[in-house]
Amino acid sequence: MTPSTLAATATDSTSVVRELERVLFGAAAEGTSKLAPAMILAMLDAGDGISDLIFSPGRPSQIERHGDLIGVQMPGIAVLHPEHTARVACELISGNEQALRALKDQGACDFSYGIPNCARFRVNVFRQRGTYAIVMRVIATKIPTIADLNLPPLLAEIADIKNGVVLVTGPTGSGKSSTLAAMINLINETRADHIITIEDPIEFLHLHKRGTIHQRELHTDTPTFSLALRAALRQAPKVILVGEMRDKETIEIALTAAETGHLVLSTLHTIDASKTVERIVGTFDSKEQAAIRSRLAASFRFFISQRLIPKQAGGRQAVLEILKSTMRTREYIEKGDSEGRSLLDAMRDGTLDGMQHFDGEIEKLVRAGTITVKTGMLYATNPDNLRLQLSDVGQFDAPQDGEITP
């Protein structure tokens, strides 16, 4: 391609971007002064423990701090108007043609955004009621360690695993990305291996350490998780991180990668270990499910589910459920749960192997006074069973979490 052809292509791309900005944001795309950076910095200065920044028409700028939304007043902008959020969205997208096309065609887009020497964010811009709203997830600048996150030391064993599947599951905002980043960082520090990550978008930026690490971003470096994962099998990695098991094809290739000697780490939006198995198996047709159960049982190494629970003293506590590969858990995955032969039973009995289940960990936190009984009930997998376990605590009828008795 000649220099003149390259210049013409760049000009055409610029014209396309400007037209998309005009169609999507109208007059907000014409502003010359920058609104977003000053607002973001002011919001970040509002305190510690900020996980998200939220821009919504009809509300002041908001931060999510320790799980609660708090308004942040901006000079001259008591309440955000549609033109404010449109302008912030346009500035954040900053000419990203793929994001603009996704916003136009699908009504939402994901991308990463950074302020040098300050902070990085995972950003989602979406249309609602004919206006734009924005959610910015704060990404820690320092890659956390397993100790930093107060995770069970057992998880350090993952850095020694040579092949198989490790899944970290939980709802949005439960800390899955941070846990995976800590695992990848430990592998990177302790193993002279080639590591490939496939993310949407890239969150934590890993440097080459003892390992060599390459990070690929969805839509920027590859169109889909499945294509990038298939390509990774030809790129000689020992460790592959897939941001999310989104579809049948990605799950299928991930299992194949694990079966052919790779360590595959990924996430799922499931609430516990049992639901993780159900989700994976249920993605396939009924005639394929027995074979998938057998393959999953043979290849899984750890299923780790997370919940963030508010503490009495403020802040949040990560609570983990850990299912580890043993002869018993592999059998239960392959044959399915039955009375007295469930994954939950295996986790309850697997303390010596380092396994733990949500309600057992929540009970410990209640007894230690870290969380209230009421909070424990809200986050329990089986509140009735937990209530029986805590029957000796005697706080069920007492006011909890600011309740006022008549």
BELFEN-V14637 format. One line per field, one symbol per residue. phi: phi as a letter, one per 40 degrees, with the letter a starting at -180 (. if undefined). psi: psi as a letter, one per 40 degrees, with the letter a starting at -180 (. if undefined). burial: 1 if it has 24 or more other C-alpha atoms within 12 Angstrom, else 0. A space follows every 50 residues. Layout:
BEGIN
phi=???
psi=???
burial=???
END
This chain:
BEGIN
phi=.cdcccccccccccccccccccccbfcccccbccbcdcccccccccicgc babbbbdgbcdbbbbfgbcbcbcbdgbcbcbdcccccccccccfgccccc cccccbgaabababbdgbabacbbbacafgbbbbbbccbcccccbdcdcf cdddccccccccahbbbbbicdgcgccccccccccccccbbcbcbbbbba ccbcccccbccbbbbbbcgcbacadccccccdcbbfccbbbbdaccadcc cccccccccbgbcbbabacbcacccccccccccbcdccccccdcccdcbc babbbbbbbcccchgbbcbbbbbbcbdccccccccgcadgbbccdccccb dccgcabdccccdcccccgcbcddcdccbccbdccccccbcccgbccccb fgcbcc
psi=hiddddddddddddddddddddddebddeeidihddddddddddeeiifh dihhhhheiihiihhfeihhihhhhegdhhiddddddddddddfehdddd dddddeeiiiiiiihhfciiihhhhiihfeiiihhhhhhhdhhiidddef ihddedddeehdiahhhhiiiheeeddddddddddddddehgihhhihig ahchhhihbdihhhhhhhddeididdddddddeeefidhhhhdhgdiddd ddddddddefeihhhaiigieidddddddddediideeddddddddddei dhhhiiihhhideiaihhhihhhihiddddddddeiiihefiddddddef ddeeiiiddddddddddeediiddddddeidgdddddddededfedeihi feihi.
burial=00000000000000001101100110011000001100111011010011 11111110111111111001110100000101111111111111111111 10110001111111000011111111100011111111110011110010 11011101111111111111001111111111111111101011111111 11111100001111111110000111111111100011111111110001 11111111100111111111111111111110000000100111111111 11111111111000011111111111011111111110000111111100 00011111111110110001111111101110000110110000000000 000000
END
